[in-house]
Amino acid sequence: MATFTYSARDRAGRPLRGSVDAPTPQAAAADLRNRGWMVLQVRAQTSRGGDREGGVGFGLPIRSSDIEVSLRQLAVMLRSGLTLLNALQTLVEQSPRRGVRRVWSDVSRQIQEGSGLAEAMARHPSFSALVVQLVRVGEQTGQLESVLVRAASGLEQRRRLRSQLLGALTYPSIVFVAAMGVTGFMVFSVIPKLQQFLGAMGRRLPPLTQFLVDLTDFIHAWVLQGVVVGLLLGGVFVGLRHWPPSRFWMDRYWVRVPILGGLTRLAGTVLVARGLSTLLRSGVTLLESLRTVERLMGNRYLASRVSGARDAVIQGGSLAAPLAGQQAFMPMLSGMVAVGESAGTLDEVLEEVARFYEDELQRAIARLAALVEPAIIVVVGGIVGFIYIAFFMALFAAAG
């Protein structure tokens, strides 16, 4: 048997320090966890304290996938018997990206200075409110490993949906940019030279080609003013997006836009159902879960519906009624929430709703891609076709 000194926190978050006898550090950590404590560090009594890494900044922004992988690694190491500080140090040493190493190193430093894990993570914008709230619950209940896995799974679901949407728009975007590049080269380089050549021969351009040249001259004459006006309009738009009243009304009318508004409503429904389900399963109260999900909502109008639902629950009302209504969340959410409230299985019902609408969102994204690709091809083909017809008509005129 050996004697190990430890630092830990009880379920109320109070710091604990002392010593314990155990054959190995893992056994000592397991003994402390059996008492319901969150173990921060265990080390042999004769060993020196490790160097602390100070002065670490927040680092560069890191990707959601980096956080997801780190949370899963942290859960595995804690489940294997490592203390929290040792697990964090392993994350710092093994992470391939400098930004991730800086973030976890700073979290470790703050914990050594007396902060909790959730408190330290909350100071970094890389961790969403959902992840921080789940970690806070894990610290209080002693189930940190399981809630870390749930947090990672939630991030994975969001990442997959985002990747699917970006993937659906990547090909049309590349085609559009390439076509615009070819069009710009033809309009601003080839056709003006052809115009000079025909002018030197004393011939006029065909009407279609002349229209294209006139349009090009107009763009040349007003391009600077157009850029200035565009920047001004962009600044006004950004200002309106940052002003809460206008942001609310813009988001409210956005959900009514055909196709894109439907995608926003689907994504908002998935976020509410998945977020509430994950938080409630982890032991978070309904009011705190609603507050956390409200902060996660990017659309202010949908966030106001969640806020209204939280106010209704505080006043003793039902959660389902405020979530209902047209042009907000999908209709099935309210009905299923009512069933979950009456049966006492709200977390399970929300899990089913999240799965259903995740599938619906994936199908909607696939349909959007099926609509966008041919539309881009038709538009780009029409523009390029018009340019080429005008170009070849000018060539025929040059040939006599």
C-alpha angles and dihedrals in degrees: 000000000000133000119242129188116220143189118205144148129237124224091273090056096250115148117247128194131177145102135281135189117234139141094243138012089249091055090049091051091048090051091053093047090053087062089059095254129136106235115221101174141355122186139159112274093237096049123101122244115261122250114270119228111226137177094042114156128212090266128209121321111277130210126258089241090058091054091045094053092044093052092051091048091049092051092050093050093048090048089052092058103264118140119245096253092047090049091050091049089052090052090052092050097044102040111108095207124074094216092056092048091052094050096049092042090055091048089052092049093051091050090053088052091056106272123129121244094252092046091051093047092048089065091065120073089212090079116070123224089253093057093046092049093049092049090049090054091046090054092050096046099037091239097112095138095056096045091049089057091049091049091051091049091052091051090048093054092050092046093052093051092047092048091050091052093047091046091053091054099040099081096046090047092052091048091049094049093047092048092048089051092053091045092051091050092051095046100042101033116020104036096047089054090048089050091054090048093052091045090055088053091051094244129130124231118252113262094253092050092044090054090053091049092049090050090050091050090050091052091048091050096048104029094104093048089046091053091049093048090046092052091048092050090046090052091049090049092050090048092051090049090055094047106087099218094050092041090056094051093044090052091045093056092039092067088058094057110111115257097350093055090051090052090051092052091048092049091047091050091050091049094050095045096043094042096048092044093051094046095045092048089053093054101260115146119251094246093050090045091054091048091051094047090049090058090051095055113103093192108075093204093056089043089056089056090054090048090051090051090052091050090050091052091049089054091051098258132129124283094216100061099060090049092058126084138093124289094019127076122354112279097243092062095069094045094049092046089054089053091048092049093051094045096041092236100107095140093052093047092049090051090056092047090051092052093048096050093042087061090046091050092051091051091047091052090050090051090049090053090049089054099040098050098057091039091054091046092051094047095043092043090052093050095045091043091053091050093049094046090051090047096050092045087057090050091051089050090051090051090055 
